[in-house]
């Protein structure tokens, strides 16, 4: 009886560890994808960001429209700091799995709340949507809902 119990407990522990590692690996992939996005944006490679994006994003925007949508972020200047504040996984209406990362990001000329939405595809995470809400940040307490709030504009008392 003890050996069956030991085997059952060991199997449950192994399954839990596998699930935790898979989530951790996915979070690491999301962090890497966001870092790669920032590097390509810094290098002016919006064409590469677009070509590596999901078919969903490319169906929503032409390459020129996508390039213009990133212009506001690019004019904020050099990336100074970016910290992921929240990560979640959900399912879209079409059944695709989506991974969302929310980052409080500071550029040389201001801050924004970046939201990355990635489609989980067979060959990795593909960008499905991106926004940069200027002068906003998100705070997520453990086990509580996230809240957005304004960030003081540089040069002005907040």
C-alpha positions in Angstrom: 0.0 0.0 0.0 2.8 2.4 0.9 4.6 1.8 -2.4 1.3 2.6 -4.4 0.9 5.8 -2.3 4.5 6.7 -2.9 4.2 6.2 -6.6 0.9 8.2 -6.7 2.5 11.1 -4.8 5.6 11.0 -6.9 3.5 11.0 -10.1 1.5 14.0 -8.8 4.6 15.9 -7.8 6.2 15.2 -11.2 3.1 16.4 -13.0 2.9 19.6 -11.0 6.6 20.3 -11.6 6.2 19.7 -15.3 3.3 22.1 -15.4 5.2 24.7 -13.4 8.2 24.3 -15.7 6.1 24.6 -18.8 4.6 27.9 -17.6 8.0 29.1 -16.6 9.4 28.2 -20.0 6.5 30.0 -21.7 7.0 33.1 -19.5 10.7 33.0 -20.4 9.8 32.7 -24.1 7.5 35.7 -23.7 10.2 37.7 -22.0 12.7 36.8 -24.7 10.1 37.8 -27.4 9.5 41.2 -25.8 13.3 41.8 -25.5 13.7 40.9 -29.2 10.9 43.2 -30.1 12.6 46.1 -28.3 15.9 45.3 -30.0 14.4 45.2 -33.4 12.4 48.4 -32.7 15.7 50.1 -31.5 17.4 49.0 -34.7 14.5 50.4 -36.8 13.6 46.9 -38.0 9.8 47.3 -38.0 9.8 45.3 -41.3 11.3 42.3 -39.4 8.8 42.7 -36.5 6.0 42.7 -39.1 7.3 39.7 -41.1 7.7 37.6 -38.0 4.3 38.5 -36.6 1.2 36.3 -36.7 -1.0 36.1 -39.7 -3.7 37.6 -37.4 -1.7 40.9 -37.1 -0.8 41.0 -40.7 -4.4 40.6 -41.7 -5.3 43.7 -39.5 -2.5 46.0 -40.7 -0.5 46.5 -43.9 3.2 46.8 -43.3 3.0 50.6 -43.8 0.1 50.8 -41.3 2.0 48.7 -38.8 5.1 50.8 -39.2 3.1 54.0 -38.6 1.5 52.4 -35.5 5.0 52.0 -34.0 6.1 55.5 -34.7 4.8 56.9 -31.4 6.8 54.4 -29.5 9.9 54.9 -31.7 9.9 58.7 -31.1 10.0 58.1 -27.4 13.7 57.5 -27.9 16.1 55.0 -26.4 14.7 52.2 -24.1 16.0 52.8 -20.6 14.1 50.2 -18.6 11.3 47.7 -19.1 9.8 45.5 -16.4 7.0 42.9 -16.8 4.3 43.7 -14.4 1.8 41.0 -15.3 1.6 37.9 -17.5 -1.5 35.9 -18.5 -2.6 33.2 -20.9 -6.1 33.1 -22.4 -7.9 31.6 -25.3 -9.2 33.8 -28.2 -12.6 33.5 -29.8 -11.1 31.5 -32.7 -9.7 28.9 -30.2 -6.0 30.1 -30.4 -4.1 30.4 -27.2 -2.8 33.9 -26.5 -0.1 35.0 -24.1 -0.2 38.6 -22.8 2.6 40.5 -21.2 2.1 43.9 -19.6 5.3 46.0 -19.2 6.0 49.2 -17.4 8.5 50.7 -19.8 10.6 53.9 -19.6 12.1 55.5 -22.7 14.4 58.5 -22.8 11.5 60.8 -23.6 8.7 59.2 -21.5 7.0 56.2 -20.1 4.3 53.9 -21.3 2.4 50.7 -20.4 3.3 48.3 -23.1 0.9 45.4 -23.9 2.2 42.5 -26.0 -0.3 39.9 -27.2 1.4 36.8 -28.6 -0.4 33.9 -30.4 1.0 30.5 -29.4 1.8 28.8 -32.7 3.6 25.6 -33.5 6.9 27.5 -34.2 6.7 29.8 -31.2 5.1 33.0 -30.0 4.0 35.3 -32.8 3.1 38.9 -32.2 -0.7 39.4 -32.5 -1.1 42.9 -31.1 1.0 45.7 -29.5 0.1 48.9 -27.7 2.1 51.5 -25.8 -0.2 53.6 -23.6 1.9 56.8 -23.0 2.3 58.0 -19.4 0.5 55.0 -18.0 1.7 52.1 -15.8 0.1 49.0 -14.3 0.4 47.7 -10.8 -0.7 44.1 -10.0 -0.9 43.0 -6.4 -0.5 39.3 -5.6 -3.9 37.6 -6.0 -5.6 40.9 -6.8 -6.7 42.7 -9.9 -4.3 44.9 -11.8 -4.8 48.7 -11.8 -3.5 51.3 -14.3 -2.5 54.7 -13.2 -0.9 57.8 -14.8 2.9 58.3 -14.7 4.0 61.9 -14.3 5.3 63.4 -17.5 9.1 64.0 -17.3 9.8 67.6 -16.3 6.5 68.1 -14.4 5.9 67.5 -10.8 3.5 64.6 -10.3 
